[in-house]
Amino acid sequence: MKHKDSGKDWRQFASKAYFIWGIYALLGIAMYIAMINTAIPKKLNVHLHEIAKHDIQSPIETIDKEATKVKQQEAVESAPSTYVYKKDAALMQVEKAGDIFDVINEVKTDSDKHSSMDDKIKKVRDKLSDSTNDELSDKTVETLLKASDSELSVAQDMVNTAIYETMNNKIKWSDLERVQKNASNMIPSSVTSKAMRQAMINILKDSIVPNYMFDANATKRNKEEAARQVDNVVIHQGEVIVKKGELITRDVMHKLKVVGLLDNHLKVLPFIGLAIFVLFLTSLLIMECQHFKTKQGAPDVTRLLTFLVIFIFILLLIKLDSILENTHTVGINYLVPIATGAWLIRMLLSKRLAIVSSAVFSLCGSLIFGESSSASVFDMQMGVYLLLSSLAGVFALKGHGTRFKLLQTGFIISVINVFIVAGLIFIQNGTLHLYETGLTLGFAFLSGLLSTILTFGLMPFFEATFGILSPIKLIELSNPNHPLLRKILMEAPGTYHHSVMVANLAERACDVIGANGLLARVAAYYHDIGKTKRPRFFVENQFNHENPHEKISPQLSRTIIISHPYDGADILRKHHMPKEIIDIAEQHHGTTLLKYFYHKAKEVSDQEVLESEFRYPGPKAQTKEAAVVELADSIEAAVRSMAKPTPMKIESLVQKIFNERLEDGQFDECDITLNELRMVKESICETLNGVFHSRIEYPEESDHKKVNNK
């Protein structure tokens, strides 16, 4: 009782919000402590006109006010002038040209035969606007007045077209003459007379005007806005101020002074900056860890604690490797087994969290390894190496992560690490020394092998300490030589073969809906182990066709049948099997009704028989895997009992069982959706059709049957 009470007290304490946030706080504190040396100022011994002995980077981000003022002045001088484009000018000028032709037609209509040409020209000018009168020559007006109506119509169309097409483009004052000339060339000489063509050109020159003009006020505002829009000249954290081998000039000294590298006094800002950096990384991890929930929706404390231990362990490895750099062994920093963290998080928690953690490890590592430099804050080369090596570990591990697969992946990571480091070395385009380069690549290769060894050694620790069911553990439990599986095979062979078939159905169905197919397969192997207690009371183990239920009452049969999930759960607990497998064994019948014995009891009893007495006590399926195993179990047993199963009969039976489970509310307590149930049904039907396919009758079999019939 004391043990149970202490376990209950621990669960209640762990479910408290402050305990969860305490775990998150430890993540941040661990990162801050690991990188605290970054915020401690380093003494920089540099002098003017000396050659830099190494790259010097800015440890903080600050504004260079003098450079900002210079940049603002340059922006004002380079700000472009503003022009205004009048889009409606084309239509306005077309209308203006049209007025000329309208006036010509009007004067021609109103004038009598005795009117002189001078009088007609005067009337035209009286009717036209002042601006048009100034540009239109008498010869042009006379030519238009002498033209026929058809000639005027053609001329008007051509002029309007030329004006519209020309003024649809932007026209500056400087381009006006060229544009007018191009518009004049649009009027073919073959269509009109020379005089009429000249008149049309005169109208075009009058009508085509600039539509893209300089705006002095807008230009002034533009320059003022350009000055305001200039960003401050910022010396960013990690920016290289001077490279190795370069001369330390006054400008370099100025920047070093701005970023505080010439001031060795302890400052608060670096510590605040590191705190903000750690806060961001911690927030990123918190957002990702929010996905860890129990079936009741509460935070999964076990998974959070597992992640905390793995995270702190990897930070310690990175810190230890950075300390080893003080031995001045070339390339020893590449020995850090960063892939260990990626593998452990991926196999024990989630692939997505492993990717996010890889990014966080690389950022923390770049700061930690940056401490060895006298001025650099970030070691970007190590950051890139840690990121790529860790991500390679995440994506290179395929399948369920068996020990052989992990060993194989470790070798692959070793090779990838060598290529990553080689690429980083070659990018620098420096002098290569065979011994140093070989040693560096050797450490990178050993990193992958060391990651494999650490993962092998740590996996049992996490499985035992936190009770996490890893793929490796599941694969070990699926070994046919496992004592419990041997027990089923020897004591209840029919149940064993039934369980294998259920496992095949459940795994494929779970894979289809994105559930844990491996867990479903292994749980299916053990789900009916309770039948080994009384194997002959279950039809698949009655090989001599003797049914002991015919000799006992329905109530006793009910007790025997209903007890097998809970007998199985007890057996699994005694053998310290994972909780997930025990739960599925206990839940694989939910609260379903033993219809056969219920109806049999009603037939033989004179008293009322309660349906609740012939139902499994439950609980109902709590997970998708449990629901799929439950369906696969009932469907496989039903299909096996069919005389001649066909695809149509199988589908009809599967649909019936699905409908009964849904109507009975057996899936009300798990998060499986109707669409997922449909996909499960289709998967099971497809698998069963492959198992119970019709076979062709071979000639030997046919001849043998004929002989026997004779």
C-alpha angles and dihedrals in degrees: 000000000000090000092051092046092050090049091050092048090051092052091049091049093046092051092060116111093232090057091053092047088046088062091050090048091053089054090056094042091051091052093046093050092046091053101033093108088066090069094049109096118245124214110249115202106197133137136196117275092013125127114253111246093203141000112291117207131187112258093201141029116249142154123257100213097188093052089046092058092050090050092051091053091050090050092053092050094047096044108120124240117256124240128189119223115207104206095184094053092093094060092043092054092046088055090048091054089045090056089060092056092043091054091048091052091046094051091046090053097044098043119090125225094262095056113114123232090247090056091050092049090050091051090050092051092047091056097044124083120259094250092053093046090056094057103033114085125218090241090057092050091047092050091051093048091052093048121100122247092255092050091050091049093051091045092050093051093049093046093048091049093049092048094047097046092045097047094047084080126068111268123194125192088251091056097043099097093047092047093049090051091051090049090051090054089058089071108083117220092216094066100054139023121271092252093049091047090052090049091051090050089052090053091048092053089050094046104040107080134159114284098176108065136171115262110205096188093048091048090054092049090047093056092047090050090048090057091049093048094056110115120226114265101252127193100212127218107266094018113145108243096180130002127224111279095020125121117259102233131183089264090055091048089049091054092045088053092047093053092045098244090131090053112075097184118120111262132195098216097074090054091048090047091051090048091053091047092050091045090056094049091046091050089051091053092044092054090051094045090054086082090069103097135152121232088266091057096252122130112277100239093184093059092044092053090047091053091047092054093046092047095050091045092054091047088053090051091051092046092048092050091050089053090052087061087074087072085069090228107158114247096358090129088071090062092081108120094223094157088070092075093046092051096045094048093045096049098038102033123008142315093233093055089048090057093048091046090051089059092047093048091051093051093047091045093051089056095043094050089043089067091075090065118084094230111001117104099190126041095207093180092059090042091057092046093050092047097048095042092049094046090047088056091052097049100033093060105087132181124007096329104249118186091255090048090050091051090049091048090049090059090048091051090050090056092045090051090054091053092046093052092043089053092049091050094048093047090061089060091212133142112293121220113197096217096046094043092048092049092049093050090046092056090048090053092049090052092070093048092047089051090055093050093048092047092050091050098044100043095076089046093057093041092053099037100044100023093236116163107223126191089248090056091048092051090050090052091051091062107120089221092065108124094238094049089048088051092055092046094050100039101032109019093166090054090048094056090043089053092050090053092047089051092055092049094045097046095052093045092050092049089053094056096039097254125133102285094180092054090049091051095050093042089051090055090059102029095099099038088117088072089071087075091067105005097166092062090069119078098228089062097047098100096159091054092243111137112200090196089074089068098048136059122269089244092058091045088051092053092050096046096043093049096061098084091051094042086053092049090052091050091049092049092051089055091048094242119174116280093238091061092045091051093051091048089052095044103040093102097035109188096320123152125252091227098180097054092037092058091040090054091050090052097051098037126079091199128073113277115211116225091215089065090063097048126098110253091233146174099219120233110295099185138039090248092054091049092050093048089050091053094043091049096052095040095049092050092048095047092046089058093055115107100217110006116203128180091256094049092046093051092047092050093046091050090050093052091047091051092048092051092048094047089047091054094237093146098045094105100049130070098241114131130219090248090053090049089053090052090048091052092050092048093050092047091050092050093046092049088054091051099043097039119148114261127220118241109245119218092246091055092047093051091047091054092050092053091050092048090055 
